[in-house]
Amino acid sequence: MIIVDTITKSYGDKVAVDSLSFTVHPGVITGFLGPNGAGKSTTMRVIMGLDSPTSGHATVNGKSLADHRAPLHEVGALLEAKAIHPGRSAYDHLSALAATNGIPDRRVREVLDIVGLSSVAKKRAGAFSLGMGQRLGIAGALLGDPDTIILDEPVNGLDPEGIVWIRNLLKDLADQGRTVFVSSHLISEMGLMAEHLIVVGRGKLIADTSVDELRHMAVDDSVEVDTPDPPGLTRVLLGDGVAIDTTDRPHVLRVTGLPAATIGDRAFAAGIPLHSLIPREASLEEAFMRLTHDAVEYQPVAA
């Protein structure tokens, strides 16, 4: 379990993280979302003990990471895929980590198999593609067989097969009861991977919620209706709080302010045929954009 307790981190006059608190529970994948400059990477660095907070504290399994006797056995992290010596092979990189943490060499071979790098284990890491570097970083995170996994943008550089692989790997780890904390800019991918979300903006907590609840925060209550009689349907639906718009498809109207069941009932009573009646759901991207609109630090200027 990861507990972030009222962390503030300032760099001079710049407040990167502002009184941030949340808990990451074991057994679920928790996604960490926010616009650029929201404080995600800084928060992860504070959890890992790489940055000291200005105030507040973070614990992993009840202690700060520095207080654990064998940190690599407690937390496996990937914060920067290229944080490796380019002249070392993948095998030598992991062997060095293993040797300094009392991890047997057989575990090196195991994690190379897990991430699919066994065939290039002797290849210099500096020649790896971004995706291969991500896989090597994930191997390092798994090396100590930790109960807590922290990954910052792990799908960067991965091809579609690799994205499915990391998604399934993290689900397996969570199913084993481990704590899995993952940041990503790919909101749709996070919707497929995570069960719970922590959303931050300008260093502050915006939402601590499930994926489904986040979608419901931005519910689009419009209904698309396909009818051969748009004028007739418009007459029976119009009223206080109801808006009806045409679309770029013939005979399809977008109705806002009435549930689909009411639209269907009124059309049936008036003898107006309907070919389809489709409530429109907000995507996770739409929900995220609406939720973080006021927290975006870098806004483009309209031409």
C-alpha positions in Angstrom: 0.0 0.0 0.0 1.2 3.5 -0.8 0.0 6.4 1.3 0.7 10.0 0.2 0.0 12.3 3.2 -0.4 16.0 2.5 2.8 16.2 0.4 4.0 19.6 -0.8 7.0 20.0 -3.0 8.4 23.3 -4.1 11.3 24.3 -6.3 12.0 27.9 -5.4 8.8 29.8 -6.1 7.3 26.9 -8.1 4.9 24.6 -6.3 5.0 21.3 -8.1 2.9 19.4 -5.6 0.4 21.1 -3.3 -0.9 19.4 -0.1 -1.5 16.2 -2.0 -3.0 13.2 -0.3 -4.2 9.8 -1.6 -3.9 6.0 -0.9 -3.0 3.4 -3.5 -4.5 0.0 -2.4 -3.2 -3.5 -3.2 -5.1 -5.8 -5.5 -6.2 -3.1 -8.1 -4.4 -1.2 -10.8 -4.5 2.5 -9.8 -4.0 5.0 -12.7 -2.3 8.3 -12.1 -3.6 11.0 -14.5 -3.1 14.7 -15.0 -2.1 17.3 -17.7 1.6 18.1 -18.4 3.0 19.9 -15.4 0.4 18.4 -13.0 3.0 17.0 -10.6 2.7 13.3 -11.4 6.4 12.6 -11.9 7.4 14.7 -8.9 4.9 12.8 -6.7 6.4 9.5 -7.9 9.9 10.7 -7.2 8.9 11.7 -3.6 7.3 8.3 -3.1 10.6 6.7 -4.2 12.6 8.9 -1.9 14.4 10.5 -4.9 13.1 13.9 -4.0 12.5 15.1 -0.4 9.1 16.8 0.1 8.9 20.3 1.4 6.3 19.1 3.8 4.2 15.9 4.3 5.4 12.4 3.8 4.9 9.2 1.7 5.0 5.6 2.9 5.2 2.3 1.2 3.9 -0.6 3.2 4.0 1.5 6.4 7.5 3.0 6.0 9.3 5.5 4.0 11.2 3.6 1.3 14.6 4.6 2.8 13.6 2.8 6.1 13.1 -0.5 4.4 16.1 -2.8 4.7 15.7 -4.2 1.2 13.9 -1.5 -0.9 14.1 -3.4 -4.2 12.2 -6.2 -2.6 9.5 -3.8 -1.5 9.1 -1.5 -4.5 9.9 -2.0 -8.2 9.8 1.2 -10.2 10.3 2.4 -13.7 10.5 6.2 -13.7 12.9 6.7 -16.7 13.4 3.9 -19.3 16.8 5.1 -20.4 18.3 5.3 -16.9 20.7 2.5 -17.8 24.4 2.4 -18.7 24.3 2.2 -22.6 27.5 0.1 -22.7 26.1 -2.7 -20.6 24.0 -5.6 -22.0 20.5 -6.1 -20.7 21.8 -9.2 -18.8 24.7 -7.3 -17.2 22.5 -4.4 -16.2 20.1 -6.6 -14.4 22.9 -8.7 -12.9 24.5 -5.7 -11.4 21.2 -4.7 -9.8 20.7 -8.3 -8.6 24.2 -8.6 -7.1 23.8 -5.4 -5.0 20.4 -6.5 -3.6 21.1 -10.1 -2.8 19.0 -11.4 -5.6 20.0 -14.8 -7.2 21.1 -14.8 -10.8 18.2 -17.1 -11.8 15.8 -14.3 -11.2 17.6 -12.2 -13.8 16.9 -14.9 -16.4 13.3 -15.1 -15.2 12.5 -11.5 -15.6 14.2 -11.4 -19.0 11.8 -14.2 -20.0 8.8 -12.3 -18.5 9.5 -9.1 -20.6 10.5 -11.0 -23.7 14.2 -9.9 -23.9 15.9 -13.3 -23.5 16.9 -13.4 -27.2 18.7 -10.0 -26.9 20.0 -10.4 -23.3 23.6 -9.9 -24.4 22.9 -6.9 -26.6 24.1 -3.5 -25.5 21.2 -1.6 -23.9 22.3 1.6 -25.6 21.3 0.1 -29.0 17.8 -0.7 -27.7 14.7 0.9 -29.2 12.5 2.9 -26.8 10.1 0.0 -26.5 12.9 -2.5 -25.7 14.3 0.0 -23.2 10.8 0.1 -21.6 10.8 -3.7 -21.4 14.3 -3.7 -19.7 13.1 -1.0 -17.2 10.1 -3.1 -16.4 12.4 -6.1 -15.9 14.3 -4.1 -13.4 11.1 -3.2 -11.6 10.2 -6.8 -11.3 13.7 -8.0 -10.3 13.1 -8.0 -6.5 9.7 -9.7 -6.9 8.2 -6.7 -5.0 4.7 -6.2 -3.6 4.5 -2.7 -5.0 5.0 -1.7 -8.6 5.3 2.0 -9.7 5.6 2.7 -13.4 5.7 6.2 -15.0 4.5 6.1 -18.7 5.3 2.4 -19.2 3.6 2.1 -22.6 5.8 4.8 -24.2 7.4 3.3 -27.3 5.6 0.0 -27.1 3.8 -1.4 -30.2 0.2 -2.6 -30.0 1.3 -6.1 -29.0 3.5 -4.6 -26.3 0.7 -2.5 -25.0 -1.6 -5.5 -24.7 1.3 -7.4 -23.0 1.9 -4.7 -20.3 -1.8 -4.4 -19.7 -2.1 -8.2 -19.1 1.1 -8.2 -17.0 -0.1 -5.5 -14.7 -3.5 -7.1 -14.3 -1.8 -10.4 -13.3 0.3 -8.5 -10.7 -2.8 -6.9 -9.3 -4.6 -10.2 -9.2 -1.8 -11.5 -7.1 -2.6 -8.8 -4.5 0.2 -6.5 -5.3 0.0 -2.7 -5.3 0.2 -1.4 -8.9 0.5 2.4 -9.5 0.8 3.6 -13.1 0.9 6.9 -14.8 0.1 7.4 -18.5 -0.9 10.1 -21.0 -2.9 7.5 -23.0 -6.3 8.1 -21.3 -8.1 5.4 -23.4 -5.5 2.9 -22.5 -5.8 3.7 -18.9 -9.5 3.1 -19.2 -8.7 -0.5 -20.3 -6.0 -1.1 -17.8 -6.9 0.6 -14.5 -9.8 0.1 -12.1 -9.2 3.2 -9.9 -7.9 6.6 -10.8 -6.0 9.4 -9.1 -6.3 12.7 -11.1 -4.2 15.7 -10.3 -3.8 19.2 -11.8 -1.4 22.0 -10.8 -0.2 19.7 -8.0 -3.6 19.4 -6.4 -5.9 16.4 -6.1 -8.9 16.7 -8.5 -10.4 13.2 -8.3 -9.9 10.0 -6.4 -12.4 7.7 -8.1 -13.1 4.6 -10.1 -12.9 4.6 -13.9 -16.7 4.2 -14.2 -17.3 7.1 -11.7 -15.1 9.4 -13.7 -17.0 8.7 -16.8 -20.2 9.5 -15.0 -18.8 12.8 -13.9 -19.0 13.9 -17.5 -22.2 12.2 -18.6 -23.5 13.4 -22.0 -27.3 13.1 -21.7 -27.9 13.4 -25.4 -29.7 10.7 -27.4 -29.3 10.1 -31.1 -32.6 9.1 -32.7 -32.9 7.8 -36.3 -36.5 8.4 -37.6 -38.0 8.8 -41.0 -40.1 11.6 -39.6 -37.8 14.2 -38.0 -40.3 17.0 -38.1 -43.0 14.9 -36.5 -40.7 13.7 -33.7 -39.5 17.2 -33.1 -43.1 18.4 -32.5 -43.8 15.7 -29.9 -40.5 16.1 -28.0 -40.0 19.8 -27.8 -40.7 21.4 -24.4 -39.0 23.0 -21.5 -35.3 22.0 -21.2 -35.4 19.9 -24.4 -33.0 20.7 -27.2 -33.1 19.0 -30.6 -30.3 19.3 -33.1 -29.8 17.9 -36.6 -26.6 15.8 -37.4 -24.6 15.1 -40.5 -26.6 11.9 -41.1 -30.0 12.0 -42.8 -33.0 11.5 -40.4 -30.8 11.4 -37.3 -31.5 13.9 -34.5 -29.6 14.6 -31.3 -32.0 15.1 -28.4 -30.8 16.6 -25.1 -33.0 16.8 -22.0 -35.0 13.6 -22.3 -34.0 10.0 -21.5 -34.2 7.4 -24.3 -37.2 5.7 -22.7 -39.3 8.9 -22.7 -38.4 9.6 -26.3 -39.4 6.1 -27.3 -42.7 6.3 -25.4 -43.7 9.6 -26.9 -42.8 8.5 -30.4 -44.8 5.3 -30.0 -47.8 7.2 -28.7 -47.7 9.5 -31.7 -47.2 6.7 -34.1 -43.8 7.9 -35.2 -41.5 5.0 -36.2 -37.9 4.9 -34.8 -35.1 3.0 -36.5 -32.6 3.5 -33.7 -32.5 5.1 -30.3 -28.9 5.4 -28.9 -28.0 7.2 -25.7 -24.6 8.8 -26.1 -22.0 8.1 -23.4 -19.1 10.3 -22.6 -15.7 8.8 -23.3 -13.0 8.7 -20.6 -11.0 11.2 -22.6 -14.0 13.6 -22.6 -14.5 13.1 -18.9 -10.8 13.7 -18.2 -10.7 16.9 -20.4 -13.7 18.4 -18.7 -12.4 17.5 -15.2 -8.9 19.0 -15.8 -9.8 21.9 -18.1 -9.0 24.5 -15.5 -5.8 22.8 -14.4 -4.0 22.8 -17.7 -0.8 24.7 -17.3 0.1 25.1 -21.0 -2.8 26.4 -23.0 -2.4 27.0 -26.8 -3.2 30.5 -28.0 -5.9 30.6 -30.7 -4.7 32.0 -34.1 
